Amino acid sequence: MTQEVLMYITLFIALGYIIKKFFLPKTLFSSKKNKQHGCGSSNCGCN
């Protein structure tokens, strides 16, 4: 019983990771803090 519960938890975590990594757009998980890399004040699109 416990082994089955742990197996399903691991399966859901793995599927969630795969869906997040490959199927969802990266813009859903990025914040505005990560977009400024010291490139300057202009939004040149270098990153």
C-alpha positions as YAML, in Angstrom:
chain: A
units: angstrom
residues:
- id: 1
  name: MET
  ca: [0.00, 0.00, 0.00]
- id: 2
  name: THR
  ca: [2.69, 2.52, 1.00]
- id: 3
  name: GLN
  ca: [4.84, 1.54, -1.94]
- id: 4
  name: GLU
  ca: [1.98, 2.22, -4.36]
- id: 5
  name: VAL
  ca: [1.34, 5.66, -2.85]
- id: 6
  name: LEU
  ca: [5.01, 6.58, -3.11]
- id: 7
  name: MET
  ca: [5.11, 5.30, -6.69]
- id: 8
  name: TYR
  ca: [2.13, 7.46, -7.70]
- id: 9
  name: ILE
  ca: [3.61, 10.53, -5.99]
- id: 10
  name: THR
  ca: [6.87, 10.03, -7.85]
- id: 11
  name: LEU
  ca: [5.00, 9.50, -11.12]
- id: 12
  name: PHE
  ca: [3.02, 12.75, -10.71]
- id: 13
  name: ILE
  ca: [6.16, 14.71, -9.83]
- id: 14
  name: ALA
  ca: [7.97, 13.33, -12.88]
- id: 15
  name: LEU
  ca: [5.04, 14.04, -15.21]
- id: 16
  name: GLY
  ca: [4.70, 17.55, -13.82]
- id: 17
  name: TYR
  ca: [8.38, 18.21, -14.42]
- id: 18
  name: ILE
  ca: [8.21, 16.91, -18.00]
- id: 19
  name: ILE
  ca: [5.12, 18.99, -18.76]
- id: 20
  name: LYS
  ca: [6.70, 22.10, -17.24]
- id: 21
  name: LYS
  ca: [10.01, 21.57, -19.01]
- id: 22
  name: PHE
  ca: [8.83, 20.71, -22.52]
- id: 23
  name: PHE
  ca: [5.22, 21.75, -23.05]
- id: 24
  name: LEU
  ca: [4.62, 25.01, -21.16]
- id: 25
  name: PRO
  ca: [6.10, 28.28, -22.40]
- id: 26
  name: LYS
  ca: [9.01, 29.65, -20.41]
- id: 27
  name: THR
  ca: [7.33, 33.04, -20.06]
- id: 28
  name: LEU
  ca: [4.87, 31.62, -17.53]
- id: 29
  name: PHE
  ca: [7.63, 30.97, -15.00]
- id: 30
  name: SER
  ca: [10.00, 33.89, -15.56]
- id: 31
  name: SER
  ca: [9.82, 36.98, -13.42]
- id: 32
  name: LYS
  ca: [10.64, 40.55, -14.37]
- id: 33
  name: LYS
  ca: [13.63, 40.50, -12.02]
- id: 34
  name: ASN
  ca: [15.42, 37.92, -14.17]
- id: 35
  name: LYS
  ca: [15.06, 39.95, -17.38]
- id: 36
  name: GLN
  ca: [17.56, 42.67, -16.43]
- id: 37
  name: HIS
  ca: [21.11, 41.41, -16.78]
- id: 38
  name: GLY
  ca: [22.98, 44.71, -16.69]
- id: 39
  name: CYS
  ca: [22.67, 45.10, -20.45]
- id: 40
  name: GLY
  ca: [21.91, 48.79, -20.13]
- id: 41
  name: SER
  ca: [18.83, 50.89, -19.78]
- id: 42
  name: SER
  ca: [17.65, 50.32, -23.35]
- id: 43
  name: ASN
  ca: [15.66, 47.19, -24.13]
- id: 44
  name: CYS
  ca: [17.96, 45.93, -26.88]
- id: 45
  name: GLY
  ca: [16.80, 42.32, -26.76]
- id: 46
  name: CYS
  ca: [20.32, 41.00, -26.34]
- id: 47
  name: ASN
  ca: [19.23, 38.35, -23.83]
...
